[in-house]
Amino acid sequence: MSDAPSTVSPSAGSPARRAAIALVVTILLATAFVVIFPADAYLWIKSFHVIAIIAWMAAMLYLPRLFVYHAEAPVGSPQSESFKVMEGRLLNIIATPSMIIAWVLGLWLATTGHFWSAPWLHAKITLVLILSGLHGYLSASARAFREDRNTKPARHWRIINEVPAVLMIGIVILVIVKPF
């Protein structure tokens, strides 16, 4: 028996496979709602978009906080190994699939709602692209932690922990207020 904990069970598949499954399921469900509830499809899709955003933001706010504690844990310690499992599951089971779902449904909403010419949408998409880039950075950082290669101090992760909240504030204001 190996002493190293597995971050994902073998039956769960790769993160890319799970992301592809999330994408396919999202497209199928969205299509079903458009066909079954054509008059209410927009509101149903919008609801699932908001749910996906909530899940994605919860993960984006929690993952850097885990990194703060992980950076303070000695390499190879039981705490460090537990953080590796927690980070992997949070990223692969919640963060990445919910990000994909939020993007797919958000693009559908923008297209269906005819918002492409709205300047506020362009600003929002810019912030969401930055948030997605942060997601990629956190994914790479989780890999570095998993391989005991993290070089960033806990202070770095405390600062990074604030970035998703700032982006979220900007995105929400753009969507609700539509200042331009």
Buried (B, 14 or more C-beta within 10 A) or exposed (E): EEEEEEBBEEEBBEBEEBBBEBBEEBBEBBEEBBEEEEEEBBEBBBEBBBBBBEBBBBBBBBBBEBBBBBBEBEEEEEEBBBBBBBBBBBBBBBBBBBBBBBBBBBEBBBEEEEBEEBEBBEBBBEBBEBBBEBBEEBBEBBBBBBEEEBEBEEEBBBEBBEBBEEBBEBBBBBBEEBEE
